[in-house]
Amino acid sequence: MAEPILVEKSDQLLVLTLNRPEKKNALTRAMYQTLAAHINDANSDADIRCVLLQANGDMFTAGNDLQDFAAVSSGSSPGNEDDNPFILAIGAARKPLVAAVNGRAVGVGLTMLLHCDMVFVSEDAALAAPFVNLALVPEAASSMLLPLRIGYARAFEVFVLGEAVPAQRAVEWGLANRAVPLADLRKVARAAAQAIASRAPSAVLATKHLMRDATALRRRMDIERDHFMRQLRSPEFKEAFTAFSERRPADFSRFK
């Protein structure tokens, strides 16, 4: 079986490629841990000056593997009250992060981009954060970062209605630097990462540090985690997951 995360270190870059295309790159707990470990290690690796995130297949990521959520909701898995290790890692990353987003990016596929320093999307890309559709709440400090980036009204629409943001609108709203043809996506993103790596490293690190408040991000992540775990164990989530499995609209009419 192929490794779900491919790792490349070259040209002062760390390239992390999601490689579970048969499952639309849905992220499992093990994948999160692998991504987190490499990003955390890069913080103290002088040979790495930039991290590039990309994905194989026709979709950047479908978000969290829903089977993991279902196991916690049903009680068959005790779950983990700690924050997602990948979310913690990108929130505290010292090295610049660049993303190359192909196709759809759902849930954490969108919220992780708020922690990236440059984002490139393919012209067919679409970003969505349908947390409320699953009776869940935003994570990765996105409840703070997304309104700051695109405004409250737009962010509320993205979270609560769950509608996808197409590539060009993502650029217009400031969620991405540029939309490019799919055939050029990796080349363009890698060139940007290499350009970052070529700059004065201490100045790059200091600039990123000055532009981000890691303490505030972690504080918001802690608040979101508590709400997320509460919702994950709620009857609303059970209805949402059952409806998803049965390919029908969820019915929340009986909930107060």
Residue pairs with C-beta under 8 A, 6 or more apart in sequence:
2 19
3 19
4 18
4 19
4 20
4 28
4 30
4 31
4 34
5 16
5 17
5 18
5 19
5 31
5 34
5 35
5 38
6 15
6 16
6 17
6 19
6 56
7 14
7 15
7 16
7 17
7 38
8 14
8 15
8 17
9 15
9 47
9 48
11 194
11 197
12 47
12 48
12 49
12 50
12 194
12 197
13 48
13 49
13 50
13 51
13 52
13 190
13 193
13 194
13 197
14 38
14 39
14 42
14 45
14 48
14 50
14 51
14 52
14 95
15 51
15 52
15 54
15 190
16 35
16 38
16 39
16 51
16 52
16 53
16 54
17 54
17 55
17 56
18 25
18 27
18 31
18 53
18 54
18 55
18 56
18 60
18 61
19 25
19 55
19 56
20 26
20 31
20 57
21 55
21 56
21 57
21 58
21 59
22 57
23 62
23 65
24 57
24 59
24 61
24 62
24 104
25 55
25 56
25 57
25 59
25 60
25 61
25 62
26 61
26 62
26 63
26 64
26 65
26 66
27 61
27 63
27 64
27 65
27 86
27 108
28 65
28 68
29 68
29 80
31 86
32 84
32 85
32 86
32 87
33 85
33 86
35 86
35 89
36 85
36 86
36 88
36 89
37 85
38 51
39 51
39 86
39 89
39 90
39 93
39 95
39 97
40 89
40 92
42 48
42 51
42 93
42 94
42 95
43 92
43 93
43 94
43 95
48 95
49 95
49 96
49 196
49 197
49 201
49 204
50 95
50 96
50 97
50 98
50 193
50 194
50 196
50 197
51 93
51 95
51 96
51 97
51 98
51 193
52 98
52 99
52 100
52 189
52 190
52 193
53 97
53 98
53 99
53 100
53 112
53 116
54 99
54 100
54 102
54 186
54 189
55 61
55 100
55 101
55 102
57 102
57 103
58 102
58 103
59 102
59 103
59 104
59 105
60 101
60 102
60 103
60 104
60 105
60 109
60 125
61 105
61 106
61 107
61 108
61 109
62 104
62 106
62 107
62 109
63 106
63 107
63 108
63 109
64 107
64 108
66 134
66 241
66 244
68 77
69 134
69 136
69 232
69 237
69 241
70 241
71 77
71 79
72 78
72 79
72 229
72 232
72 233
73 232
73 233
73 237
73 238
73 241
74 238
79 229
79 232
81 225
81 229
82 225
83 221
83 222
83 225
84 108
84 139
84 140
86 108
86 112
87 108
87 111
87 112
87 139
87 140
87 141
87 221
88 218
88 221
90 97
90 112
90 115
90 116
90 140
91 115
91 140
91 141
91 214
91 217
91 218
91 221
92 214
92 217
92 218
93 115
94 205
94 208
94 209
95 205
95 208
96 117
96 118
96 193
96 196
96 204
96 208
97 115
97 116
97 117
97 118
98 116
98 117
98 118
98 119
98 120
98 189
98 192
98 193
98 196
99 112
99 113
99 116
99 118
99 119
99 120
99 189
100 120
100 185
100 186
100 188
100 189
100 190
101 109
101 113
101 119
101 120
101 121
101 122
101 125
101 127
101 176
101 185
102 121
102 122
102 124
102 125
102 182
102 185
103 122
103 124
103 125
103 126
104 125
104 126
104 127
104 128
104 164
105 113
105 125
105 126
105 127
105 128
106 128
106 129
106 130
107 128
107 129
107 130
107 131
108 139
108 140
109 127
110 127
110 128
110 129
110 142
110 158
110 165
110 175
111 129
111 138
111 139
111 140
111 142
111 145
111 146
112 140
113 119
113 127
113 175
113 176
114 140
114 141
114 142
114 145
114 146
114 149
114 175
115 140
115 145
117 196
117 208
118 177
118 189
118 192
118 193
118 196
119 175
119 176
119 177
120 176
120 177
120 178
120 179
120 180
120 185
120 188
120 189
120 192
121 127
121 167
121 170
121 171
121 176
121 178
121 179
121 180
121 185
122 167
122 179
122 180
122 181
122 182
122 185
123 167
123 168
123 179
123 180
123 181
123 182
124 167
124 182
125 166
125 167
125 170
125 176
125 179
126 164
126 165
126 166
126 167
127 164
127 165
127 170
127 175
128 158
128 162
128 163
128 164
128 165
129 138
129 142
129 146
129 158
129 159
129 162
130 162
131 137
131 138
131 139
131 159
131 162
132 159
132 160
132 161
132 162
133 162
133 240
133 250
134 237
134 240
134 241
134 244
135 231
135 234
135 236
135 237
135 239
135 240
135 250
135 252
136 228
136 231
136 232
136 237
136 240
137 143
137 224
137 227
137 228
137 231
138 146
138 159
138 224
139 221
139 224
139 225
139 228
140 221
140 224
141 216
141 217
141 218
141 220
141 221
141 224
142 159
142 224
143 159
143 220
143 224
144 216
144 217
144 220
145 217
146 155
146 158
146 159
147 155
147 156
149 155
149 173
149 174
149 175
150 158
150 173
150 174
150 175
154 173
157 163
158 165
165 173
165 175
167 176
167 179
168 179
170 176
170 179
171 177
171 178
171 179
177 192
178 188
180 188
196 204
231 237
235 255
236 252
236 255
239 250
239 251
239 252
239 255
240 250
243 249
243 250
243 251
244 250
